[in-house]
Amino acid sequence: MSSQDEQFPAAAANPEPAAASADEGMTWWYRWLCRIAGVIGGMSCAFAGLWNCVTINPLNIAAGVWMMLNAFVLFLCEAPFCCQFIEFANAVSARADRLRAWQKAAFYCGMAVFPVVLSLTLTTLFGNAIAFATGVLYGLSALGKKGDAISYARIHQQQKQMDEEKLTGTLEGQA
């Protein structure tokens, strides 16, 4: 054991606590679903953004450029292997993986809403729909798992019992 490991035994035992907390509550298939939705959302943003740029309206061009930027960010965060020619792609992806689910949800949804606000057309709506859906998926994962019926029944039974005890206690106090 090195001198650093002796000084910080907790850090040596768990080298990546931030990554473990980011995946808390997400199953492997849901994580893959979010990643696949991000890649498909990036492709839809790229194609719709390119189509949106083929116009003379400056707001459509600005929205198209923003959509292509959204596609780049989605690819960079969700599928860094698509951006192998960029040196910092893995570092950005690692930093994005450390974000909490609600932070990713707010970022992706905000990123997808901006071009729609710039230029409200069918191209911007449909092009950003899957990117927005990716943010919604991350937002749903931030809410956590749904409880089972048995635990809800126990909680309801305990509350009912406490309410009855309070009611009988107040009635006895009045008599």
N, C-alpha and C positions, 0 to 999 in steps of 0.2 A: 504494500500500500504506500503510495507516495505521500509526501508531506502535505500536499494540497488536499488529498482525500482524508487525511487525519483531521485537518482543520475544518473541513466542511463535509461531514459524513452524510448529511441529508441530501446535499447536492450531488454527491457521488452515487447515492442509491437511486435517485430519480433525476436523470440528466435533463429531461424535457417536460417539466410540469405544465408549461403553457400549452403545449400541444395536446397533452392529455386532457386538460380542462376544456379545450376548444371542441374536442370530439365527444364530450360528455353528453350522453343522451341521444346521440345519433348512431343508428345502426349502420353497418357497412353498406347495405343496399341503398339506404336513404342518402348516404354520402355520395355514392356513385350516381344516384338519380340526380342529385344537385349538380354534380360535375358534368354529367351528360347534358342536362338542361342548360348549363352555362355555355357549353361548346356549341350546342344547337342555337342558342340565343345569340352567340357571337357570330355564327354564320349568317343568321337571319338579319342581324344588324349590319353586317358587312355588305350583303347583297342589296338590302333595301337602301342603305346609305349610298352605295354607288349609283343605284337607280335614281335616288333622290337628287343626286348632284347633276344629273343630266337635265338641266333646266336653266332658265334665265332668271328665275326669281331668287334673289339673294338669301332670303330666309330659308328656302328649301335647300340651297347649297350649304348654308351654315348647319342646318339640321342634319343633312347628309354627312357632312364632315364629322359632326359630333357623334353620329351613329357609327361611323367607321372607327372613331376613337373608342367608343364603347366596345366595339367588337375586339379591338386590340387589347383593351383592359381585361375583358372577359377571357380571352385566350391566354393572356399573361397570368391571370390569377387561377384559372380553373384547369388549363392544359398547357403548362409551360413547355412540354415537348413539341408543341406547334411553333414555338418561338425559339428554336435552338440556335438561330443565328444571332440572337441578342445575348450578350454576356450576363446581364443582370436578371434574366428571366427566372432562374431558379431562386435567387434571393427574394425577388418580389413575390413569387409563389409561396415560399416559406413564410414570409411575413403575412401574406393573406391567409394562410392556413392557421396562423396564430390568432387571427381575429375571431371574436365571438360571432355566433350565428346572427344575432340581432344587428351587429355592426355591418356584416356582409349584406344582410337584407336591406338595411337603410341605404347603403352605398349603391347596391345594384338597382333598387327601385328608383332612387333619386337620379341615377345615371340614365335610366330608361325614360323617365318622365320629362326630362329637360328638352329633348328634341321634339316631343309632342307639343310642349308648350311653345317652342319656337315656331313650329309649322304644323298645324293640325291638318294632316292629310291621311288618307288610307295607308299610304306607304310608310309613314312614320308610325302610325298606330300598329299595323301588322308587323313591321320590322322590329319594333321594341317590345312586342307582346311577350315573346319567349324570354327575353332578358328580364322583363318585369316579373314573369312567372318564376324565374330563378330566384329573384329576391323574395318572392312570396314563399317559395319552398324553404329558403333559409329562415325566414320569419316564423314559419310553422314549426321548424325544428327548435327554434328558440323558446317556443311555448312549452316544450317538454312532452313527455309521454302522457298518454291518457291512462288514468287509473282503471283498475278492474272493478267490476260490479260488487264484489264481496267487500272490498275495503270501503267503498262508498256506502254500502248498506250498514256496515259497522259504525261508520261516522254518523250516519243518519240516526241509527238506534241510540248511540251515546248522546247525541243532541236531544233527542226526544226524551230520553231518561232524565237528562239534566233539566230540561224544561218542566217535566212533571215534578221533579224534586223542588224546583224553585216555586212552582205553583202551590204545591202542598205546604211548603215552608211559609209562604205568604198567607195562606188560608189559616194555618195554625196560629200564626202571629196575630191575626185579626180576632180569633175566637177567644 
